[in-house]
Amino acid sequence: MLATERQNKIMQLLRENKIVKIADIVEIFDVSYETVRRDIKNLEKNKMIRRVYGGILANEEEEVKSTDEEVISSDMDTYEKSLIGEKAASLVEEGDTILIGMGQTLWEVAKQIKNKRNITVLTNSVYVINELIDSSVNLYILGGHINSRARGAFGQVTCQSLKNYYVDKAFVGAGGVSLEGGVTDWNAEATELAVAMVEQARQTILVAQSRKFGKKAFSATFDLNCVNIAVTDSDLPEEYVVGLRERGIELLLAEKTVDKME
């Protein structure tokens, strides 16, 4: 990986996590501390980051830029995710045992199944747990180390805990989806858990916004041939509509209503 590409990915991590530890950068990119120090020095030189104890933080201008972009798109972004979540939740049937992974779009799935009867949910997401804790859903929590930034459990203990269960459907997200590279994510631990989820499920349901398609995140997760159903919004490029269907993947598109978009 070129230094410029790695530095761009470091900035992406900062936008997602605010603060990133140097040790985590070394592990994620599988490079030496010296290489990471050079990357940090270059990002500092360009006034993109500042150092904090044990890690780095995006500088104020970069944070403002990111925040402005998020504010502009936040309403539509939330709307898209809720539509996708509703469409994905329609796949949950009475008597199902399902896995729900992490991410806001998957959280939207949880919101839509609160009133469904006779279903069992396994999850590693604190948000999903909070959403379903007072519902009629039979809820199981996957144990392990809690990542405070991501609000969920990851690691070997979580993966080992998952091996005790088999489910009808696994609802998984993605950092990126490409026809040649399959499903990818930014977090290596999340990748490991997603693979375990696929292995324990009769059906794998990929739930992601259309903007994730055509992108590759840092860590390879699983091939598209592991996906049974893909749920996304109606802005999915035609290339992916055709490509997914050619691979035998059932495609569900959440349509946006005109009045909501205006």
C-alpha positions as CSV (number, residue, x, y, z in Angstrom):
1,M,0.0,0.0,0.0
2,L,1.3,3.4,-0.9
3,A,1.9,5.9,1.9
4,T,-0.6,8.4,0.5
5,E,-3.3,5.7,0.3
6,R,-2.5,4.6,3.9
7,Q,-2.7,8.2,5.1
8,N,-6.1,8.6,3.5
9,K,-7.3,5.5,5.2
10,I,-5.9,6.9,8.5
11,M,-8.0,10.0,8.0
12,Q,-11.0,7.9,7.3
13,L,-10.5,6.1,10.6
14,L,-10.3,9.4,12.4
15,R,-13.6,10.6,10.9
16,E,-15.2,7.4,12.1
17,N,-13.6,7.1,15.5
18,K,-12.4,10.7,16.3
19,I,-9.3,9.4,18.2
20,V,-7.1,6.6,16.9
21,K,-4.3,5.0,18.9
22,I,-0.9,4.6,17.2
23,A,-0.8,1.0,18.3
24,D,-4.1,0.4,16.5
25,I,-2.8,1.9,13.3
26,V,0.2,-0.4,13.4
27,E,-2.0,-3.4,13.8
28,I,-4.7,-2.4,11.3
29,F,-2.2,-1.7,8.5
30,D,0.4,-4.3,9.5
31,V,3.3,-1.8,9.3
32,S,6.1,-0.8,11.7
33,Y,5.9,1.9,14.3
34,E,8.5,3.8,12.3
35,T,6.3,3.8,9.2
36,V,3.3,5.0,11.2
37,R,5.4,7.8,12.7
38,R,6.4,9.0,9.2
39,D,2.7,8.9,8.2
40,I,1.8,11.0,11.3
41,K,4.6,13.4,10.7
42,N,3.3,14.0,7.1
43,L,-0.3,14.4,8.2
44,E,0.9,16.9,10.9
45,K,2.9,18.8,8.4
46,N,-0.3,19.2,6.3
47,K,-2.2,20.3,9.4
48,M,-4.7,17.5,9.1
49,I,-4.1,15.9,12.6
50,R,-2.7,16.7,16.0
51,R,-1.2,14.3,18.5
52,V,-2.8,13.4,21.8
53,Y,-1.5,11.0,24.4
54,G,-1.0,7.6,22.8
55,G,-2.7,8.5,19.6
56,I,-3.9,11.1,17.1
57,L,-6.9,13.4,16.6
58,A,-8.2,15.2,13.5
59,N,-7.5,18.9,13.7
60,E,-10.3,21.4,14.1
61,E,-10.5,22.4,10.5
62,E,-10.7,18.7,9.4
63,E,-13.4,18.0,12.1
64,V,-15.4,21.1,10.9
65,K,-15.2,19.9,7.3
66,S,-16.3,16.4,8.2
67,T,-19.1,17.8,10.5
68,D,-20.4,20.2,7.8
69,E,-20.6,17.3,5.3
70,E,-22.4,15.2,7.9
71,V,-24.9,17.9,8.7
72,I,-25.8,18.5,5.1
73,S,-26.4,14.8,4.4
74,S,-27.6,13.7,7.9
75,D,-31.4,14.0,7.2
76,M,-31.3,12.1,3.9
77,D,-28.7,9.6,5.4
78,T,-31.0,8.8,8.3
79,Y,-34.0,8.6,6.0
80,E,-32.2,6.1,3.7
81,K,-31.1,4.0,6.6
82,S,-34.6,3.8,8.0
83,L,-36.0,2.8,4.7
84,I,-33.4,0.1,4.2
85,G,-33.9,-1.1,7.8
86,E,-37.6,-1.4,7.2
87,K,-37.1,-3.3,4.0
88,A,-34.7,-5.7,5.7
89,A,-36.9,-6.2,8.7
90,S,-39.7,-7.4,6.4
91,L,-37.6,-10.6,5.9
92,V,-38.0,-11.5,9.6
93,E,-40.7,-14.1,10.0
94,E,-42.4,-15.5,13.1
95,G,-40.3,-18.2,14.7
96,D,-37.0,-16.9,13.2
97,T,-33.7,-16.8,15.1
98,I,-31.6,-14.0,13.7
99,L,-28.2,-12.3,14.2
100,I,-27.9,-8.6,14.0
101,G,-24.5,-7.0,13.6
102,M,-23.3,-3.5,14.3
103,G,-24.0,-0.2,12.5
104,Q,-26.8,2.4,12.3
105,T,-28.5,0.7,9.4
106,L,-28.7,-2.6,11.3
107,W,-29.9,-0.6,14.3
108,E,-32.8,0.5,12.1
109,V,-33.6,-3.2,11.5
110,A,-33.8,-3.7,15.2
111,K,-36.2,-0.8,15.5
112,Q,-38.6,-2.4,13.0
113,I,-38.8,-5.8,14.7
114,K,-39.6,-4.6,18.2
115,N,-43.3,-5.7,17.9
116,K,-42.7,-8.9,16.1
117,R,-43.7,-12.1,18.0
118,N,-41.9,-15.3,18.6
119,I,-38.5,-14.3,17.3
120,T,-35.0,-14.6,18.9
121,V,-32.2,-12.1,18.3
122,L,-28.5,-12.5,19.0
123,T,-26.4,-9.4,18.8
124,N,-23.1,-7.8,19.8
125,S,-24.4,-4.3,19.4
126,V,-25.2,-2.2,22.5
127,Y,-27.6,-0.1,20.5
128,V,-29.5,-3.1,19.3
129,I,-29.6,-4.4,22.9
130,N,-31.0,-1.1,24.2
131,E,-33.5,-1.0,21.4
132,L,-34.9,-4.5,22.1
133,I,-34.4,-4.9,25.9
134,D,-38.0,-4.0,26.7
135,S,-39.6,-5.6,23.7
136,S,-41.2,-9.0,23.3
137,V,-38.1,-10.3,21.4
138,N,-36.2,-13.2,22.9
139,L,-32.8,-11.4,23.3
140,Y,-29.3,-12.9,23.5
141,I,-26.1,-10.9,24.0
142,L,-22.8,-12.1,22.5
143,G,-20.1,-11.7,25.1
144,G,-16.6,-10.4,24.8
145,H,-14.6,-7.2,25.0
146,I,-16.7,-4.0,24.6
147,N,-15.3,-1.5,22.1
148,S,-16.5,1.8,23.7
149,R,-16.2,3.8,20.5
150,A,-18.2,1.2,18.4
151,R,-20.5,0.3,21.3
152,G,-20.2,-3.4,20.7
153,A,-18.4,-6.6,21.6
154,F,-15.6,-7.9,19.4
155,G,-12.7,-10.3,19.6
156,Q,-12.0,-14.0,20.2
157,V,-14.4,-14.4,23.1
158,T,-17.3,-12.9,21.0
159,C,-16.5,-15.2,18.1
160,Q,-16.2,-18.2,20.3
161,S,-19.5,-17.3,22.0
162,L,-21.2,-17.2,18.6
163,K,-20.1,-20.7,17.7
164,N,-22.6,-22.0,20.3
165,Y,-25.5,-20.9,18.2
166,Y,-27.0,-21.5,14.8
167,V,-29.5,-19.0,13.3
168,D,-31.9,-18.7,10.4
169,K,-30.7,-15.3,9.2
170,A,-27.7,-13.1,9.8
171,F,-28.1,-9.4,9.1
172,V,-24.6,-7.9,8.4
173,G,-23.3,-4.5,7.3
174,A,-20.3,-3.4,5.3
175,G,-17.7,-0.7,5.0
176,G,-17.5,-1.4,1.3
177,V,-18.9,-3.8,-1.4
178,S,-17.4,-4.5,-4.7
179,L,-18.1,-7.1,-7.4
180,E,-14.4,-8.2,-7.5
181,G,-13.5,-7.7,-3.8
182,G,-16.7,-8.8,-2.1
183,V,-17.7,-7.4,1.3
184,T,-15.1,-5.3,3.2
185,D,-14.9,-3.4,6.4
186,W,-12.6,-0.8,8.1
187,N,-12.3,-2.8,11.4
188,A,-10.4,-6.1,11.4
189,E,-12.1,-7.3,14.5
190,A,-15.5,-6.6,13.0
191,T,-14.4,-8.5,9.9
192,E,-13.6,-11.6,12.0
193,L,-17.0,-11.5,13.7
194,A,-18.9,-11.0,10.4
195,V,-17.2,-14.1,9.0
196,A,-18.3,-16.0,12.1
197,M,-21.8,-14.7,11.7
198,V,-22.0,-15.9,8.1
199,E,-20.7,-19.4,9.1
200,Q,-23.5,-19.8,11.8
201,A,-26.4,-18.6,9.6
202,R,-28.6,-20.4,7.1
203,Q,-29.1,-17.2,5.2
204,T,-26.8,-14.1,5.0
205,I,-28.5,-10.8,4.4
206,L,-26.3,-7.9,3.5
207,V,-27.7,-4.5,4.6
208,A,-26.0,-1.4,3.3
209,Q,-26.6,1.9,1.7
210,S,-26.0,2.1,-2.1
211,R,-23.0,4.5,-1.5
212,K,-21.1,1.6,0.0
213,F,-21.2,-0.3,-3.3
214,G,-18.2,0.2,-5.6
215,K,-15.9,0.9,-2.6
216,K,-13.3,-1.3,-0.9
217,A,-12.7,-0.8,2.8
218,F,-9.4,-1.9,4.5
219,S,-10.2,-5.5,5.6
220,A,-11.6,-8.2,3.4
221,T,-14.7,-9.8,5.0
222,F,-16.3,-12.4,2.8
223,D,-17.1,-13.1,-0.9
224,L,-20.3,-12.1,-2.5
225,N,-21.1,-15.8,-3.0
226,C,-21.7,-15.9,0.8
227,V,-24.6,-13.4,0.4
228,N,-28.2,-14.7,-0.2
229,I,-30.0,-11.4,-0.1
230,A,-28.8,-7.8,-0.4
231,V,-30.9,-4.9,0.9
232,T,-30.1,-1.4,-0.1
233,D,-31.6,1.8,-1.4
234,S,-32.9,2.5,-4.9
235,D,-29.8,4.6,-5.9
236,L,-27.8,1.4,-6.4
237,P,-25.8,1.7,-9.7
238,E,-27.1,-0.5,-12.5
239,E,-23.8,-2.3,-12.7
240,Y,-24.4,-3.7,-9.2
241,V,-28.1,-4.4,-9.9
242,V,-27.0,-6.6,-12.7
243,G,-23.8,-8.0,-11.0
244,L,-25.5,-9.0,-7.9
245,R,-28.4,-10.7,-9.7
246,E,-25.9,-12.5,-12.0
247,R,-24.4,-14.0,-8.8
248,G,-27.7,-15.4,-7.7
249,I,-28.2,-12.8,-5.0
250,E,-31.8,-11.7,-4.3
251,L,-31.9,-7.9,-4.4
252,L,-34.3,-5.7,-2.4
253,L,-34.3,-2.0,-3.1
254,A,-35.9,0.5,-0.7
255,E,-37.7,3.1,-2.7
256,K,-37.6,6.8,-1.6
257,T,-40.8,8.7,-1.7
258,V,-40.9,11.9,-3.6
259,D,-42.4,14.1,-0.9
260,K,-39.7,13.0,1.6
261,M,-36.9,13.9,-0.8
262,E,-38.2,17.4,-1.6
